[in-house]
Amino acid sequence: MQKTKQLNMFKFILALCLVLYFMGQAMAQQPDSIRYIIKSRKANIINLQRPQIDGFNYWEEEFRGHWAGVFLGVNGFFQSDYNDYPADQQDFLDINLWRSNSLNINLIQFSKGLQHNRNTIGLVTGIGLETQTYYLDKNTSLVTETDRVVPVTLFFDSNQKSKFSSIYLNIPLLLEFQVPIKQGGYRFYISGGVTASKNLSTHTKIKYKKNNQKQKLKTPDDFHMHDYRYAATLRLGYRGINLFATCDLRPLFKEGKGPEVYPFSVGFALISF
């Protein structure tokens, strides 16, 4: 009976060690943790080894976010309010959604992990450039008057194109969560936060043909837009799939200087750095 109890106790200790070992592998402890390694199935001695610094690390040594890259999206407006405009100027910012686009080139990224033993939560920031282009009705453009921006009808040929574009310098502040999927270094991630942007330039452009020659009329102006914009952003992805969505937290134009419209963008990564 005593031998049976000793054998059962040994089996229990052996099983407990195996559980601790595999839990240690799954939880990916840092190199300074002690790992229990069973030298042989037949041996009844468990050795403590020195900290192991080589080999596969389930958690990356440093947290690395997902901001840098080249991203392409479509632009649009929501919550449009034209109450201060006459009936014939209503909805002059109705755009061709599928042709209106945003291009983000995020060249610089900084990441900071927030955990001591795991690197799955962190802060991400950086610097990027963004172009936002809105395709208007082909005969409609924008002009700046003293008190507000107004639409103007311009006609050069029946196939002309009219657009409204801005270039921004973007700086994000994101909180990112990562979930390791399998032991291959791949992680699903989701991040959210805000992006502060500085308007570098804005212009309207009409392209048309005259005597079969391509022409363009480009008009730079501030169009009573805010110098700075602030947008909420959500980003998620896994491996080669990276998606983003942004929504401005303030109207495109200054108060009383234009229709109350809020820009948004939805898109994906062409290239991730």
Number of C-alpha atoms within 10 A of each C-alpha: 6 7 8 9 10 11 12 12 12 13 13 12 13 17 12 11 16 15 12 15 15 13 12 16 14 13 13 17 17 18 15 10 13 14 19 16 14 17 11 9 8 7 8 13 11 13 11 11 10 11 12 12 11 7 7 12 17 19 19 14 12 13 21 20 25 21 28 22 18 19 22 21 23 21 25 24 20 13 11 16 14 17 10 13 14 8 9 8 13 16 14 18 22 14 19 17 14 12 15 20 21 23 21 23 20 21 14 14 19 16 19 17 19 15 11 7 13 18 20 21 21 20 21 24 22 17 17 21 18 21 19 21 22 25 26 23 17 22 18 18 23 23 15 16 11 7 10 17 19 17 17 13 10 14 12 15 13 10 11 18 19 22 23 22 18 18 20 21 19 22 20 23 18 25 21 26 18 21 14 16 11 9 12 9 13 13 17 15 20 22 23 21 18 19 21 16 21 16 18 15 14 19 17 22 18 23 17 20 14 10 6 7 7 10 14 14 10 14 14 14 14 17 21 19 19 15 15 15 19 19 20 18 21 19 21 19 18 16 11 10 13 22 19 21 18 22 21 21 15 17 21 22 21 16 14 12 19 22 25 20 19 19 19 20 21 20 20 18 22 16 14 15 12
